[in-house]
């Protein structure tokens, strides 16, 4: 890390580390390493909230389009374990105004990928197959999109995919895999867009950070 960044340990003023939320094992490894390194270099440890890091990702823009004056703004946070719409009013003041009531986007991709025998992680595999398919070929549901709520639901997509697989004897038809992957990816994208547009309408915020 030091050689790639062309920095040395004397350039550091502190050690930042993700303190949560996340998987306990990964958090334990990270905090243990950070604490040991900080103790060896006599530097402070700075615990960082995982989700706040995502929220503030817009400030990493090299064009400097984001500044403290960019508040308030919306955040569409989509990751392996989280799907949330967040109102970021000011630094440290965040309000979740919409989230998945069941699976997160990442979980939806992983679970449906397993049903399709595409392996893990699901997102990259489904994207690969989706490029070869027709996203209009298979109609999949868009749960909660006809309701005045900013919450998401993705678990029903897993059931819909399973039903399509059973109906079409999918393992014998590679083109069906392509079309199903394309339809799934397109449907999930539509759901995210519909909910984000609704959030913009409800808040009148002018900026949206898509992160995860």
VORO-165493 format. One line per 8 residues: their letters; for each residue x, y, z of N, C-alpha, C. Coordinates in steps of 0.1 Angstrom, whole numbers. Example, Ala and Ser with C-alpha at 12.3 -4.5 7.8 and 13.67 -1.06 7.14 Angstrom:
2
AS = 132 -57 78 123 -45 78 132 -33 78; 128 -22 71 137 -11 71 129 0 79 $
This chain:
212
XXXXXXXX = 8 -12 0 0 0 0 9 12 0; 19 13 8 28 24 9 35 27 -4; 40 16 -11 47 17 -23 38 22 -34; 25 17 -35 16 21 -45 12 36 -44; 10 40 -31 6 54 -29 18 64 -28; 30 58 -29 42 67 -28 42 75 -15; 37 69 -4 37 75 9 45 66 18; 49 71 30 55 63 40 48 65 53 $
XXXXXXXX = 51 57 63 44 57 76 45 71 83; 55 78 80 57 91 86 47 102 80; 41 99 69 31 108 63 18 107 69; 16 97 77 2 94 83 0 102 96; -13 107 97 -16 114 109 -27 107 117; -32 96 112 -41 87 119 -45 75 110; -51 65 116 -55 53 109 -71 52 110; -77 54 98 -92 53 97 -95 38 94 $
XXXXXXXX = -106 33 101 -110 20 99 -125 19 100; -131 10 91 -146 8 92 -149 1 105; -158 7 112 -163 2 125 -176 -5 125; -183 -4 113 -196 -10 112 -205 -1 104; -217 -6 100 -221 -19 101 -215 -28 91; -215 -41 93 -209 -51 84 -208 -64 90; -201 -74 84 -199 -87 89 -189 -87 100; -193 -94 111 -185 -93 123 -170 -98 121 $
XXXXXXXX = -169 -108 113 -155 -113 110 -146 -103 103; -152 -97 93 -144 -87 85 -141 -75 93; -151 -71 101 -149 -59 110 -138 -62 121; -138 -74 126 -128 -78 136 -114 -78 130; -112 -83 118 -99 -83 112 -95 -69 109; -103 -61 104 -100 -47 100 -96 -39 113; -104 -39 123 -102 -31 135 -89 -36 142; -87 -49 142 -75 -55 149 -62 -50 142 $
XXXXXXXX = -62 -51 128 -51 -46 121 -48 -31 123; -59 -24 122 -58 -9 123 -53 -5 137; -58 -12 147 -54 -9 161 -39 -13 163; -35 -24 157 -21 -28 158 -11 -18 151; -15 -14 139 -7 -5 131 -7 9 138; -18 13 144 -19 26 151 -10 26 163; -10 15 170 -2 14 182 13 14 179; 17 7 168 31 7 164 36 20 159 $
XXXXXXXX = 27 28 153 31 41 148 27 53 157; 21 49 169 17 59 179 8 70 172; -3 64 165 -12 73 159 -26 70 164; -35 79 163 -49 77 167 -57 68 157; -66 60 162 -75 52 154 -88 60 152; -92 62 140 -104 69 137 -115 60 131; -125 56 140 -136 47 135 -145 54 125; -148 47 114 -157 53 104 -169 44 102 $
XXXXXXXX = -181 51 102 -193 43 99 -193 40 84; -195 27 82 -195 22 68 -205 29 59; -217 31 64 -227 37 55 -224 52 53; -219 59 64 -216 73 62 -205 75 52; -196 65 51 -186 66 41 -192 65 27; -202 57 25 -209 57 12 -216 70 9; -223 75 20 -230 88 18 -221 99 13; -209 100 19 -200 111 16 -191 108 4 $
XXXXXXXX = -194 97 -4 -186 94 -15 -186 105 -26; -197 112 -26 -198 123 -36 -187 134 -35; -182 135 -23 -171 145 -20 -158 140 -26; -157 128 -31 -144 123 -37 -143 127 -51; -154 134 -56 -154 138 -70 -142 147 -74; -134 143 -83 -122 150 -87 -124 164 -93; -137 166 -98 -140 178 -104 -144 189 -93; -145 184 -81 -148 193 -69 -162 199 -71 $
XXXXXXXX = -171 191 -77 -185 196 -78 -193 195 -65; -187 187 -56 -194 186 -43 -186 194 -32; -193 201 -24 -187 208 -12 -197 208 -1; -193 214 10 -202 215 21 -215 222 18; -215 230 7 -227 237 3 -236 228 -5; -232 216 -8 -240 206 -16 -252 201 -8; -251 201 5 -262 197 13 -274 206 11; -286 201 12 -290 187 14 -290 180 0 $
XXXXXXXX = -288 167 1 -289 159 -11 -294 145 -8; -299 138 -18 -304 124 -17 -293 114 -19; -293 103 -13 -284 92 -15 -292 79 -18; -288 73 -29 -293 60 -32 -282 51 -29; -283 44 -18 -272 35 -14 -276 20 -17; -268 15 -26 -271 1 -31 -258 -7 -29; -258 -17 -20 -247 -25 -18 -251 -39 -16; -242 -48 -12 -245 -62 -10 -256 -64 1 $
XXXXXXXX = -255 -56 12 -264 -58 23 -274 -46 25; -273 -36 17 -281 -24 20 -287 -19 7; -300 -15 7 -306 -7 -3 -315 3 4; -310 16 3 -316 26 11 -317 39 3; -327 47 6 -327 61 1 -326 70 13; -316 78 13 -312 86 25 -313 101 22; -319 108 31 -319 123 31 -307 128 39; -297 133 32 -285 139 38 -287 154 40 $
XXXXXXXX = -290 158 52 -293 172 54 -281 181 56; -272 175 64 -259 182 66 -250 171 72; -237 175 73 -227 165 78 -231 159 91; -233 146 92 -237 139 104 -252 139 106; -260 145 97 -274 145 99 -280 137 87; -284 125 89 -289 116 78 -302 110 82; -311 108 73 -324 102 76 -327 92 66; -329 80 69 -333 69 60 -348 71 57 $
XXXXXXXX = -351 75 45 -365 77 41 -371 66 33; -363 56 29 -368 45 22 -357 34 22; -361 21 23 -352 10 24 -359 -3 20; -352 -13 17 -358 -26 14 -364 -32 26; -376 -38 24 -383 -44 35 -379 -59 36; -371 -63 26 -366 -77 27 -352 -78 22; -350 -83 10 -336 -84 4 -331 -71 -1; -318 -69 1 -311 -58 -6 -308 -62 -20 $
XXXXXXXX = -304 -52 -28 -302 -54 -42 -291 -65 -44; -280 -64 -37 -270 -74 -38 -274 -88 -35; -283 -89 -25 -288 -102 -21 -297 -108 -32; -305 -98 -38 -314 -103 -49 -306 -108 -61; -295 -102 -64 -287 -107 -75 -280 -120 -71; -275 -121 -59 -269 -133 -55 -278 -145 -55; -290 -143 -49 -300 -154 -48 -305 -159 -62; -308 -149 -70 -313 -153 -84 -302 -159 -92 $
XXXXXXXX = -290 -154 -90 -279 -160 -97 -277 -175 -94; -279 -178 -81 -278 -192 -77 -289 -201 -83; -301 -195 -84 -312 -202 -90 -309 -205 -105; -302 -196 -111 -299 -197 -125 -285 -205 -128; -279 -210 -117 -267 -217 -118 -256 -209 -124; -255 -196 -120 -245 -187 -126 -233 -185 -116; -235 -189 -104 -224 -188 -94 -225 -175 -86; -214 -173 -78 -214 -162 -68 -201 -155 -70 $
XXXXXXXX = -201 -141 -69 -212 -132 -66 -221 -131 -79; -233 -128 -76 -243 -129 -87 -243 -117 -97; -240 -105 -92 -241 -93 -100 -232 -94 -113; -219 -96 -112 -211 -97 -124 -215 -108 -134; -220 -119 -129 -224 -130 -138 -237 -127 -145; -247 -121 -138 -259 -117 -144 -257 -106 -154; -248 -97 -151 -245 -86 -161 -239 -92 -174; -230 -102 -172 -223 -108 -183 -234 -115 -192 $
XXXXXXXX = -243 -122 -186 -253 -129 -194 -263 -119 -200; -266 -108 -192 -276 -99 -197 -272 -92 -210; -260 -90 -212 -255 -83 -224 -259 -91 -237; -261 -104 -235 -265 -113 -246 -279 -116 -248; -287 -110 -239 -302 -113 -239 -311 -101 -242; -324 -104 -243 -334 -94 -246 -341 -91 -233; -340 -79 -228 -346 -75 -215 -361 -73 -216; -367 -74 -228 -381 -73 -230 -388 -87 -231 $
XXXXXXXX = -380 -97 -231 -386 -110 -234 -394 -116 -223; -390 -113 -210 -396 -119 -199 -401 -108 -189; -414 -108 -186 -420 -98 -178 -418 -102 -163; -411 -94 -155 -409 -97 -141 -416 -86 -133; -421 -89 -121 -428 -79 -112 -419 -68 -107; -425 -57 -104 -418 -46 -98 -425 -42 -85; -422 -50 -74 -429 -48 -62 -428 -34 -56; -440 -30 -51 -441 -17 -44 -440 -4 -53 $
XXXXXXXX = -438 -7 -66 -436 5 -75 -449 12 -78; -460 5 -75 -473 12 -77 -479 18 -64; -471 19 -54 -475 24 -41 -467 37 -38; -473 46 -30 -467 58 -27 -458 56 -14; -448 49 -17 -438 46 -6 -424 46 -12; -414 49 -4 -400 49 -9 -393 36 -5; -401 27 1 -395 14 4 -394 5 -8; -385 -5 -7 -382 -14 -18 -386 -28 -13 $
XXXXXXXX = -388 -37 -23 -390 -51 -20 -384 -59 -32; -375 -68 -29 -369 -76 -40 -370 -91 -38; -376 -96 -27 -377 -110 -25 -386 -117 -35; -397 -109 -39 -406 -115 -49 -400 -118 -62; -389 -111 -66 -382 -113 -78 -376 -127 -78; -371 -131 -67 -365 -145 -66 -376 -155 -69; -388 -154 -64 -399 -163 -66 -402 -163 -81; -403 -151 -87 -407 -149 -101 -397 -156 -110 $
XXXXXXXX = -384 -154 -107 -373 -161 -115 -374 -176 -114; -377 -181 -101 -378 -195 -100 -390 -201 -108; -401 -193 -108 -413 -198 -116 -409 -198 -131; -402 -188 -136 -398 -188 -150 -389 -200 -153; -380 -203 -144 -371 -214 -146 -378 -227 -147; -388 -229 -138 -395 -242 -137 -405 -243 -150; -410 -231 -154 -419 -231 -166 -412 -234 -179; -399 -230 -180 -392 -230 -193 -381 -240 -194 $
XXXXXXXX = -380 -249 -184 -370 -259 -184 -356 -253 -188; -353 -243 -180 -342 -233 -184 -328 -239 -186; -325 -250 -179 -312 -256 -180 -308 -261 -194; -318 -263 -202 -316 -268 -216 -315 -257 -226; -317 -245 -222 -318 -234 -232 -309 -222 -227; -298 -221 -233 -288 -210 -229 -294 -196 -233; -301 -195 -244 -307 -182 -247 -317 -177 -237; -324 -187 -230 -333 -183 -220 -326 -177 -208 $
XXXXXXXX = -314 -183 -205 -306 -177 -194 -302 -163 -197; -299 -160 -210 -295 -146 -214 -307 -137 -212; -319 -141 -217 -330 -133 -216 -335 -131 -202; -334 -141 -194 -338 -140 -180 -329 -130 -172; -316 -131 -175 -306 -123 -168 -308 -108 -173; -311 -106 -185 -313 -93 -190 -326 -87 -184; -337 -95 -184 -349 -90 -178 -348 -87 -163; -341 -95 -156 -339 -93 -142 -331 -80 -139 $
XXXXXXXX = -320 -78 -147 -312 -66 -145 -320 -54 -148; -327 -54 -159 -335 -43 -163 -346 -40 -153; -353 -50 -148 -363 -48 -138 -358 -41 -125; -347 -46 -121 -341 -41 -108 -337 -26 -111; -331 -23 -122 -327 -10 -126 -340 0 -126; -351 -5 -132 -363 2 -133 -368 6 -119; -368 -4 -110 -373 -2 -96 -365 9 -89; -352 8 -91 -343 18 -84 -346 32 -90 $
XXXXXXXX = -348 33 -103 -351 46 -109 -364 51 -105; -374 43 -105 -388 47 -101 -388 53 -87; -381 46 -77 -381 50 -63 -373 62 -61; -362 64 -69 -354 76 -68 -361 88 -73; -368 86 -84 -376 97 -89 -387 102 -79; -393 92 -73 -403 95 -63 -397 103 -51; -385 99 -47 -378 105 -36 -375 120 -40; -371 122 -52 -368 136 -57 -380 144 -56 $
XXXXXXXX = -391 138 -60 -404 145 -61 -408 149 -46; -406 140 -37 -411 142 -23 -402 152 -16; -389 152 -19 -380 161 -12 -376 174 -19; -378 174 -32 -373 185 -40 -358 188 -40; -351 178 -36 -336 179 -36 -331 179 -50; -320 187 -52 -315 189 -66 -303 179 -69; -298 173 -59 -286 164 -61 -289 150 -56; -284 140 -63 -285 126 -59 -271 120 -60 $
XXXX = -267 113 -49 -255 105 -49 -259 91 -50; -254 84 -60 -256 69 -62 -243 62 -57; -244 54 -47 -232 49 -42 -234 35 -36; -224 28 -33 -225 15 -27 -212 6 -30 $
